[in-house]
Amino acid sequence: LAHRDGEGHAHVYVNGVKIARLYGPWMHIAALPEGENTVEVTLNSNDHRQLATGNNPLRAKTTVSVNSSGA
């Protein structure tokens, strides 16, 4: 779709691989590999361009540690 102010969605990445488009306030990631995993979310317009404030892209990134017991 064409860009419209106030509309869009998020792209969710795990370890640099896009796993989903997100249209709601939360999502469940079923499983992550053991070790350190990077989860990143970007906010995107309807035409998939990344949204930004000035030159700062709207994104968040965190690291999730998974041990051998799955926690």
PDB file of N, CA, C and O in Angstrom:
ATOM      1  N   LEU A   1       0.835  -1.196   0.000  1.00  0.00           N
ATOM      2  CA  LEU A   1       0.000   0.000   0.000  1.00  0.00           C
ATOM      3  C   LEU A   1       0.869   1.244   0.000  1.00  0.00           C
ATOM      4  O   LEU A   1       2.063   1.184   0.294  1.00  0.00           O
ATOM      5  N   ALA A   2       0.271   2.349  -0.326  1.00  0.00           N
ATOM      6  CA  ALA A   2       0.981   3.629  -0.321  1.00  0.00           C
ATOM      7  C   ALA A   2       1.167   4.124   1.115  1.00  0.00           C
ATOM      8  O   ALA A   2       0.409   3.766   2.017  1.00  0.00           O
ATOM      9  N   HIS A   3       2.183   4.945   1.300  1.00  0.00           N
ATOM     10  CA  HIS A   3       2.433   5.543   2.611  1.00  0.00           C
ATOM     11  C   HIS A   3       1.270   6.436   3.012  1.00  0.00           C
ATOM     12  O   HIS A   3       0.760   7.216   2.207  1.00  0.00           O
ATOM     13  N   ARG A   4       0.853   6.309   4.282  1.00  0.00           N
ATOM     14  CA  ARG A   4      -0.148   7.202   4.859  1.00  0.00           C
ATOM     15  C   ARG A   4       0.316   7.535   6.266  1.00  0.00           C
ATOM     16  O   ARG A   4       0.641   6.640   7.046  1.00  0.00           O
ATOM     17  N   ASP A   5       0.347   8.821   6.594  1.00  0.00           N
ATOM     18  CA  ASP A   5       0.762   9.229   7.934  1.00  0.00           C
ATOM     19  C   ASP A   5      -0.067   8.501   8.992  1.00  0.00           C
ATOM     20  O   ASP A   5      -1.285   8.375   8.867  1.00  0.00           O
ATOM     21  N   GLY A   6       0.616   8.026  10.034  1.00  0.00           N
ATOM     22  CA  GLY A   6      -0.049   7.361  11.141  1.00  0.00           C
ATOM     23  C   GLY A   6      -0.368   5.895  10.915  1.00  0.00           C
ATOM     24  O   GLY A   6      -0.991   5.263  11.769  1.00  0.00           O
ATOM     25  N   GLU A   7       0.048   5.335   9.771  1.00  0.00           N
ATOM     26  CA  GLU A   7      -0.199   3.919   9.495  1.00  0.00           C
ATOM     27  C   GLU A   7       1.116   3.199   9.239  1.00  0.00           C
ATOM     28  O   GLU A   7       2.109   3.815   8.851  1.00  0.00           O
ATOM     29  N   GLY A   8       1.113   1.900   9.459  1.00  0.00           N
ATOM     30  CA  GLY A   8       2.291   1.099   9.186  1.00  0.00           C
ATOM     31  C   GLY A   8       2.307  -0.158  10.022  1.00  0.00           C
ATOM     32  O   GLY A   8       1.269  -0.610  10.505  1.00  0.00           O
ATOM     33  N   HIS A   9       3.476  -0.715  10.190  1.00  0.00           N
ATOM     34  CA  HIS A   9       3.649  -1.971  10.904  1.00  0.00           C
ATOM     35  C   HIS A   9       5.106  -2.098  11.332  1.00  0.00           C
ATOM     36  O   HIS A   9       5.938  -1.250  11.009  1.00  0.00           O
ATOM     37  N   ALA A  10       5.398  -3.162  12.057  1.00  0.00           N
ATOM     38  CA  ALA A  10       6.775  -3.424  12.475  1.00  0.00           C
ATOM     39  C   ALA A  10       7.324  -4.621  11.702  1.00  0.00           C
ATOM     40  O   ALA A  10       6.572  -5.503  11.287  1.00  0.00           O
ATOM     41  N   HIS A  11       8.641  -4.639  11.515  1.00  0.00           N
ATOM     42  CA  HIS A  11       9.347  -5.816  11.007  1.00  0.00           C
ATOM     43  C   HIS A  11      10.135  -6.375  12.187  1.00  0.00           C
ATOM     44  O   HIS A  11      10.805  -5.629  12.901  1.00  0.00           O
ATOM     45  N   VAL A  12      10.054  -7.680  12.389  1.00  0.00           N
ATOM     46  CA  VAL A  12      10.743  -8.338  13.502  1.00  0.00           C
ATOM     47  C   VAL A  12      11.845  -9.227  12.935  1.00  0.00           C
ATOM     48  O   VAL A  12      11.611 -10.035  12.036  1.00  0.00           O
ATOM     49  N   TYR A  13      13.047  -9.062  13.474  1.00  0.00           N
ATOM     50  CA  TYR A  13      14.219  -9.818  13.030  1.00  0.00           C
ATOM     51  C   TYR A  13      14.810 -10.588  14.207  1.00  0.00           C
ATOM     52  O   TYR A  13      14.857 -10.077  15.326  1.00  0.00           O
ATOM     53  N   VAL A  14      15.255 -11.804  13.960  1.00  0.00           N
ATOM     54  CA  VAL A  14      16.011 -12.579  14.944  1.00  0.00           C
ATOM     55  C   VAL A  14      17.335 -12.938  14.285  1.00  0.00           C
ATOM     56  O   VAL A  14      17.368 -13.593  13.243  1.00  0.00           O
ATOM     57  N   ASN A  15      18.411 -12.505  14.902  1.00  0.00           N
ATOM     58  CA  ASN A  15      19.763 -12.761  14.391  1.00  0.00           C
ATOM     59  C   ASN A  15      19.899 -12.320  12.937  1.00  0.00           C
ATOM     60  O   ASN A  15      20.516 -13.005  12.121  1.00  0.00           O
ATOM     61  N   GLY A  16      19.310 -11.160  12.625  1.00  0.00           N
ATOM     62  CA  GLY A  16      19.440 -10.573  11.303  1.00  0.00           C
ATOM     63  C   GLY A  16      18.496 -11.115  10.245  1.00  0.00           C
ATOM     64  O   GLY A  16      18.541 -10.667   9.099  1.00  0.00           O
ATOM     65  N   VAL A  17      17.642 -12.066  10.597  1.00  0.00           N
ATOM     66  CA  VAL A  17      16.700 -12.665   9.649  1.00  0.00           C
ATOM     67  C   VAL A  17      15.290 -12.181   9.979  1.00  0.00           C
ATOM     68  O   VAL A  17      14.830 -12.322  11.112  1.00  0.00           O
ATOM     69  N   LYS A  18      14.606 -11.610   8.984  1.00  0.00           N
ATOM     70  CA  LYS A  18      13.237 -11.139   9.202  1.00  0.00           C
ATOM     71  C   LYS A  18      12.332 -12.343   9.391  1.00  0.00           C
ATOM     72  O   LYS A  18      12.262 -13.221   8.531  1.00  0.00           O
ATOM     73  N   ILE A  19      11.626 -12.380  10.542  1.00  0.00           N
ATOM     74  CA  ILE A  19      10.751 -13.516  10.826  1.00  0.00           C
ATOM     75  C   ILE A  19       9.272 -13.159  10.739  1.00  0.00           C
ATOM     76  O   ILE A  19       8.432 -14.053  10.641  1.00  0.00           O
ATOM     77  N   ALA A  20       8.933 -11.859  10.772  1.00  0.00           N
ATOM     78  CA  ALA A  20       7.515 -11.510  10.776  1.00  0.00           C
ATOM     79  C   ALA A  20       7.297 -10.033  10.502  1.00  0.00           C
ATOM     80  O   ALA A  20       8.187  -9.200  10.676  1.00  0.00           O
ATOM     81  N   ARG A  21       6.083  -9.741  10.067  1.00  0.00           N
ATOM     82  CA  ARG A  21       5.537  -8.389  10.099  1.00  0.00           C
ATOM     83  C   ARG A  21       4.588  -8.376  11.284  1.00  0.00           C
ATOM     84  O   ARG A  21       3.851  -9.335  11.516  1.00  0.00           O
ATOM     85  N   LEU A  22       4.612  -7.293  12.024  1.00  0.00           N
ATOM     86  CA  LEU A  22       3.806  -7.205  13.242  1.00  0.00           C
ATOM     87  C   LEU A  22       2.829  -6.051  13.115  1.00  0.00           C
ATOM     88  O   LEU A  22       3.223  -4.921  12.827  1.00  0.00           O
ATOM     89  N   TYR A  23       1.539  -6.344  13.333  1.00  0.00           N
ATOM     90  CA  TYR A  23       0.491  -5.339  13.213  1.00  0.00           C
ATOM     91  C   TYR A  23      -0.195  -5.060  14.543  1.00  0.00           C
ATOM     92  O   TYR A  23      -1.105  -4.233  14.602  1.00  0.00           O
ATOM     93  N   GLY A  24       0.220  -5.726  15.603  1.00  0.00           N
ATOM     94  CA  GLY A  24      -0.396  -5.561  16.915  1.00  0.00           C
ATOM     95  C   GLY A  24       0.631  -5.188  17.963  1.00  0.00           C
ATOM     96  O   GLY A  24       1.797  -4.961  17.642  1.00  0.00           O
ATOM     97  N   PRO A  25       0.204  -5.122  19.223  1.00  0.00           N
ATOM     98  CA  PRO A  25       1.093  -4.662  20.288  1.00  0.00           C
ATOM     99  C   PRO A  25       2.071  -5.707  20.822  1.00  0.00           C
ATOM    100  O   PRO A  25       2.981  -5.346  21.568  1.00  0.00           O
ATOM    101  N   TRP A  26       1.920  -7.001  20.468  1.00  0.00           N
ATOM    102  CA  TRP A  26       2.843  -8.014  20.976  1.00  0.00           C
ATOM    103  C   TRP A  26       2.933  -9.166  19.984  1.00  0.00           C
ATOM    104  O   TRP A  26       2.096  -9.297  19.091  1.00  0.00           O
ATOM    105  N   MET A  27       3.953  -9.995  20.149  1.00  0.00           N
ATOM    106  CA  MET A  27       4.063 -11.244  19.391  1.00  0.00           C
ATOM    107  C   MET A  27       4.839 -12.259  20.209  1.00  0.00           C
ATOM    108  O   MET A  27       5.644 -11.894  21.067  1.00  0.00           O
ATOM    109  N   HIS A  28       4.601 -13.507  19.946  1.00  0.00           N
ATOM    110  CA  HIS A  28       5.283 -14.613  20.605  1.00  0.00           C
ATOM    111  C   HIS A  28       6.315 -15.180  19.638  1.00  0.00           C
ATOM    112  O   HIS A  28       5.982 -15.529  18.506  1.00  0.00           O
ATOM    113  N   ILE A  29       7.561 -15.272  20.079  1.00  0.00           N
ATOM    114  CA  ILE A  29       8.600 -15.943  19.299  1.00  0.00           C
ATOM    115  C   ILE A  29       8.723 -17.339  19.890  1.00  0.00           C
ATOM    116  O   ILE A  29       9.151 -17.499  21.034  1.00  0.00           O
ATOM    117  N   ALA A  30       8.351 -18.339  19.119  1.00  0.00           N
ATOM    118  CA  ALA A  30       8.201 -19.701  19.638  1.00  0.00           C
ATOM    119  C   ALA A  30       9.485 -20.301  20.185  1.00  0.00           C
ATOM    120  O   ALA A  30       9.464 -20.928  21.244  1.00  0.00           O
ATOM    121  N   ALA A  31      10.598 -20.126  19.491  1.00  0.00           N
ATOM    122  CA  ALA A  31      11.842 -20.756  19.935  1.00  0.00           C
ATOM    123  C   ALA A  31      13.030 -19.959  19.425  1.00  0.00           C
ATOM    124  O   ALA A  31      13.010 -19.419  18.318  1.00  0.00           O
ATOM    125  N   LEU A  32      14.048 -19.897  20.242  1.00  0.00           N
ATOM    126  CA  LEU A  32      15.311 -19.269  19.858  1.00  0.00           C
ATOM    127  C   LEU A  32      16.414 -20.294  20.041  1.00  0.00           C
ATOM    128  O   LEU A  32      16.331 -21.126  20.945  1.00  0.00           O
ATOM    129  N   PRO A  33      17.442 -20.259  19.212  1.00  0.00           N
ATOM    130  CA  PRO A  33      18.549 -21.192  19.407  1.00  0.00           C
ATOM    131  C   PRO A  33      19.307 -20.902  20.697  1.00  0.00           C
ATOM    132  O   PRO A  33      19.288 -19.780  21.202  1.00  0.00           O
ATOM    133  N   GLU A  34      19.967 -21.919  21.219  1.00  0.00           N
ATOM    134  CA  GLU A  34      20.767 -21.761  22.424  1.00  0.00           C
ATOM    135  C   GLU A  34      21.867 -20.733  22.189  1.00  0.00           C
ATOM    136  O   GLU A  34      22.435 -20.653  21.101  1.00  0.00           O
ATOM    137  N   GLY A  35      22.156 -19.954  23.215  1.00  0.00           N
ATOM    138  CA  GLY A  35      23.197 -18.935  23.138  1.00  0.00           C
ATOM    139  C   GLY A  35      22.616 -17.539  23.078  1.00  0.00           C
ATOM    140  O   GLY A  35      21.474 -17.307  23.475  1.00  0.00           O
ATOM    141  N   GLU A  36      23.425 -16.604  22.572  1.00  0.00           N
ATOM    142  CA  GLU A  36      23.021 -15.200  22.469  1.00  0.00           C
ATOM    143  C   GLU A  36      22.251 -14.973  21.171  1.00  0.00           C
ATOM    144  O   GLU A  36      22.699 -15.386  20.102  1.00  0.00           O
ATOM    145  N   ASN A  37      21.104 -14.324  21.262  1.00  0.00           N
ATOM    146  CA  ASN A  37      20.275 -14.027  20.100  1.00  0.00           C
ATOM    147  C   ASN A  37      19.926 -12.550  20.096  1.00  0.00           C
ATOM    148  O   ASN A  37      19.587 -11.981  21.134  1.00  0.00           O
ATOM    149  N   THR A  38      20.011 -11.934  18.931  1.00  0.00           N
ATOM    150  CA  THR A  38      19.643 -10.527  18.785  1.00  0.00           C
ATOM    151  C   THR A  38      18.240 -10.447  18.209  1.00  0.00           C
ATOM    152  O   THR A  38      17.957 -11.007  17.150  1.00  0.00           O
ATOM    153  N   VAL A  39      17.361  -9.743  18.919  1.00  0.00           N
ATOM    154  CA  VAL A  39      15.999  -9.499  18.450  1.00  0.00           C
ATOM    155  C   VAL A  39      15.897  -8.008  18.160  1.00  0.00           C
ATOM    156  O   VAL A  39      16.191  -7.176  19.019  1.00  0.00           O
ATOM    157  N   GLU A  40      15.474  -7.675  16.929  1.00  0.00           N
ATOM    158  CA  GLU A  40      15.379  -6.277  16.514  1.00  0.00           C
ATOM    159  C   GLU A  40      14.008  -6.033  15.907  1.00  0.00           C
ATOM    160  O   GLU A  40      13.471  -6.881  15.193  1.00  0.00           O
ATOM    161  N   VAL A  41      13.445  -4.861  16.197  1.00  0.00           N
ATOM    162  CA  VAL A  41      12.152  -4.460  15.656  1.00  0.00           C
ATOM    163  C   VAL A  41      12.319  -3.095  15.002  1.00  0.00           C
ATOM    164  O   VAL A  41      12.870  -2.174  15.604  1.00  0.00           O
ATOM    165  N   THR A  42      11.835  -2.970  13.756  1.00  0.00           N
ATOM    166  CA  THR A  42      11.852  -1.686  13.061  1.00  0.00           C
ATOM    167  C   THR A  42      10.408  -1.272  12.793  1.00  0.00           C
ATOM    168  O   THR A  42       9.545  -2.124  12.581  1.00  0.00           O
ATOM    169  N   LEU A  43      10.144   0.024  12.801  1.00  0.00           N
ATOM    170  CA  LEU A  43       8.822   0.536  12.451  1.00  0.00           C
ATOM    171  C   LEU A  43       8.861   0.976  10.998  1.00  0.00           C
ATOM    172  O   LEU A  43       9.778   1.678  10.573  1.00  0.00           O
ATOM    173  N   ASN A  44       7.846   0.553  10.236  1.00  0.00           N
ATOM    174  CA  ASN A  44       7.837   0.755   8.799  1.00  0.00           C
ATOM    175  C   ASN A  44       6.486   1.295   8.330  1.00  0.00           C
ATOM    176  O   ASN A  44       5.441   1.014   8.917  1.00  0.00           O
ATOM    177  N   SER A  45       6.543   2.076   7.257  1.00  0.00           N
ATOM    178  CA  SER A  45       5.312   2.600   6.666  1.00  0.00           C
ATOM    179  C   SER A  45       4.630   1.498   5.856  1.00  0.00           C
ATOM    180  O   SER A  45       5.173   0.403   5.712  1.00  0.00           O
ATOM    181  N   ASN A  46       3.449   1.787   5.330  1.00  0.00           N
ATOM    182  CA  ASN A  46       2.712   0.802   4.535  1.00  0.00           C
ATOM    183  C   ASN A  46       3.505   0.300   3.338  1.00  0.00           C
ATOM    184  O   ASN A  46       3.330  -0.844   2.919  1.00  0.00           O
ATOM    185  N   ASP A  47       4.381   1.144   2.777  1.00  0.00           N
ATOM    186  CA  ASP A  47       5.180   0.717   1.627  1.00  0.00           C
ATOM    187  C   ASP A  47       6.531   0.122   2.048  1.00  0.00           C
ATOM    188  O   ASP A  47       7.430  -0.033   1.222  1.00  0.00           O
ATOM    189  N   HIS A  48       6.664  -0.203   3.320  1.00  0.00           N
ATOM    190  CA  HIS A  48       7.813  -0.895   3.926  1.00  0.00           C
ATOM    191  C   HIS A  48       9.053  -0.036   4.116  1.00  0.00           C
ATOM    192  O   HIS A  48      10.081  -0.553   4.555  1.00  0.00           O
ATOM    193  N   ARG A  49       8.998   1.260   3.802  1.00  0.00           N
ATOM    194  CA  ARG A  49      10.132   2.131   4.127  1.00  0.00           C
ATOM    195  C   ARG A  49      10.214   2.262   5.633  1.00  0.00           C
ATOM    196  O   ARG A  49       9.195   2.355   6.316  1.00  0.00           O
ATOM    197  N   GLN A  50      11.443   2.268   6.150  1.00  0.00           N
ATOM    198  CA  GLN A  50      11.621   2.406   7.591  1.00  0.00           C
ATOM    199  C   GLN A  50      11.279   3.827   8.020  1.00  0.00           C
ATOM    200  O   GLN A  50      11.707   4.797   7.395  1.00  0.00           O
ATOM    201  N   LEU A  51      10.507   3.937   9.087  1.00  0.00           N
ATOM    202  CA  LEU A  51      10.140   5.243   9.624  1.00  0.00           C
ATOM    203  C   LEU A  51      11.306   5.801  10.429  1.00  0.00           C
ATOM    204  O   LEU A  51      12.102   5.052  10.994  1.00  0.00           O
ATOM    205  N   ALA A  52      11.393   7.120  10.474  1.00  0.00           N
ATOM    206  CA  ALA A  52      12.496   7.782  11.180  1.00  0.00           C
ATOM    207  C   ALA A  52      12.015   9.110  11.733  1.00  0.00           C
ATOM    208  O   ALA A  52      11.030   9.686  11.270  1.00  0.00           O
ATOM    209  N   THR A  53      12.738   9.573  12.733  1.00  0.00           N
ATOM    210  CA  THR A  53      12.581  10.927  13.238  1.00  0.00           C
ATOM    211  C   THR A  53      13.863  11.645  12.861  1.00  0.00           C
ATOM    212  O   THR A  53      14.931  11.362  13.403  1.00  0.00           O
ATOM    213  N   GLY A  54      13.746  12.589  11.914  1.00  0.00           N
ATOM    214  CA  GLY A  54      14.952  13.196  11.367  1.00  0.00           C
ATOM    215  C   GLY A  54      15.744  12.114  10.650  1.00  0.00           C
ATOM    216  O   GLY A  54      15.217  11.434   9.770  1.00  0.00           O
ATOM    217  N   ASN A  55      17.012  11.952  11.025  1.00  0.00           N
ATOM    218  CA  ASN A  55      17.852  10.905  10.437  1.00  0.00           C
ATOM    219  C   ASN A  55      17.966   9.673  11.334  1.00  0.00           C
ATOM    220  O   ASN A  55      18.813   8.813  11.096  1.00  0.00           O
ATOM    221  N   ASN A  56      17.120   9.583  12.363  1.00  0.00           N
ATOM    222  CA  ASN A  56      17.193   8.481  13.321  1.00  0.00           C
ATOM    223  C   ASN A  56      16.092   7.457  13.053  1.00  0.00           C
ATOM    224  O   ASN A  56      14.921   7.736  13.310  1.00  0.00           O
ATOM    225  N   PRO A  57      16.450   6.272  12.538  1.00  0.00           N
ATOM    226  CA  PRO A  57      15.441   5.238  12.287  1.00  0.00           C
ATOM    227  C   PRO A  57      14.741   4.824  13.580  1.00  0.00           C
ATOM    228  O   PRO A  57      15.361   4.792  14.644  1.00  0.00           O
ATOM    229  N   LEU A  58      13.454   4.508  13.487  1.00  0.00           N
ATOM    230  CA  LEU A  58      12.695   4.043  14.642  1.00  0.00           C
ATOM    231  C   LEU A  58      12.866   2.531  14.735  1.00  0.00           C
ATOM    232  O   LEU A  58      12.238   1.767  14.002  1.00  0.00           O
ATOM    233  N   ARG A  59      13.741   2.118  15.665  1.00  0.00           N
ATOM    234  CA  ARG A  59      14.063   0.705  15.837  1.00  0.00           C
ATOM    235  C   ARG A  59      14.510   0.449  17.256  1.00  0.00           C
ATOM    236  O   ARG A  59      14.964   1.353  17.956  1.00  0.00           O
ATOM    237  N   ALA A  60      14.374  -0.794  17.670  1.00  0.00           N
ATOM    238  CA  ALA A  60      14.848  -1.230  18.981  1.00  0.00           C
ATOM    239  C   ALA A  60      15.528  -2.579  18.806  1.00  0.00           C
ATOM    240  O   ALA A  60      15.125  -3.387  17.970  1.00  0.00           O
ATOM    241  N   LYS A  61      16.570  -2.814  19.611  1.00  0.00           N
ATOM    242  CA  LYS A  61      17.334  -4.059  19.521  1.00  0.00           C
ATOM    243  C   LYS A  61      17.694  -4.502  20.927  1.00  0.00           C
ATOM    244  O   LYS A  61      18.039  -3.682  21.777  1.00  0.00           O
ATOM    245  N   THR A  62      17.612  -5.810  21.170  1.00  0.00           N
ATOM    246  CA  THR A  62      18.014  -6.370  22.454  1.00  0.00           C
ATOM    247  C   THR A  62      18.648  -7.738  22.230  1.00  0.00           C
ATOM    248  O   THR A  62      18.450  -8.361  21.187  1.00  0.00           O
ATOM    249  N   THR A  63      19.403  -8.196  23.210  1.00  0.00           N
ATOM    250  CA  THR A  63      20.008  -9.513  23.170  1.00  0.00           C
ATOM    251  C   THR A  63      19.298 -10.407  24.169  1.00  0.00           C
ATOM    252  O   THR A  63      19.069 -10.016  25.314  1.00  0.00           O
ATOM    253  N   VAL A  64      18.952 -11.607  23.732  1.00  0.00           N
ATOM    254  CA  VAL A  64      18.271 -12.603  24.577  1.00  0.00           C
ATOM    255  C   VAL A  64      19.180 -13.811  24.701  1.00  0.00           C
ATOM    256  O   VAL A  64      19.623 -14.367  23.696  1.00  0.00           O
ATOM    257  N   SER A  65      19.458 -14.218  25.929  1.00  0.00           N
ATOM    258  CA  SER A  65      20.294 -15.399  26.175  1.00  0.00           C
ATOM    259  C   SER A  65      19.410 -16.606  26.433  1.00  0.00           C
ATOM    260  O   SER A  65      18.484 -16.551  27.243  1.00  0.00           O
ATOM    261  N   VAL A  66      19.704 -17.700  25.734  1.00  0.00           N
ATOM    262  CA  VAL A  66      18.963 -18.950  25.919  1.00  0.00           C
ATOM    263  C   VAL A  66      19.962 -20.004  26.368  1.00  0.00           C
ATOM    264  O   VAL A  66      20.960 -20.255  25.693  1.00  0.00           O
ATOM    265  N   ASN A  67      19.686 -20.618  27.516  1.00  0.00           N
ATOM    266  CA  ASN A  67      20.590 -21.667  27.988  1.00  0.00           C
ATOM    267  C   ASN A  67      20.069 -23.034  27.567  1.00  0.00           C
ATOM    268  O   ASN A  67      19.001 -23.128  26.962  1.00  0.00           O
ATOM    269  N   SER A  68      20.800 -24.084  27.874  1.00  0.00           N
ATOM    270  CA  SER A  68      20.456 -25.432  27.404  1.00  0.00           C
ATOM    271  C   SER A  68      19.132 -25.933  27.935  1.00  0.00           C
ATOM    272  O   SER A  68      18.565 -26.859  27.354  1.00  0.00           O
ATOM    273  N   SER A  69      18.602 -25.358  29.028  1.00  0.00           N
ATOM    274  CA  SER A  69      17.305 -25.785  29.553  1.00  0.00           C
ATOM    275  C   SER A  69      16.159 -25.062  28.853  1.00  0.00           C
ATOM    276  O   SER A  69      14.995 -25.343  29.136  1.00  0.00           O
ATOM    277  N   GLY A  70      16.471 -24.124  27.930  1.00  0.00           N
ATOM    278  CA  GLY A  70      15.450 -23.415  27.184  1.00  0.00           C
ATOM    279  C   GLY A  70      14.990 -22.121  27.812  1.00  0.00           C
ATOM    280  O   GLY A  70      14.095 -21.465  27.279  1.00  0.00           O
ATOM    281  N   ALA A  71      15.575 -21.737  28.928  1.00  0.00           N
ATOM    282  CA  ALA A  71      15.171 -20.507  29.616  1.00  0.00           C
ATOM    283  C   ALA A  71      15.986 -19.330  29.156  1.00  0.00           C
ATOM    284  O   ALA A  71      15.780 -18.213  29.632  1.00  0.00           O
TER     285      ALA A  71
END
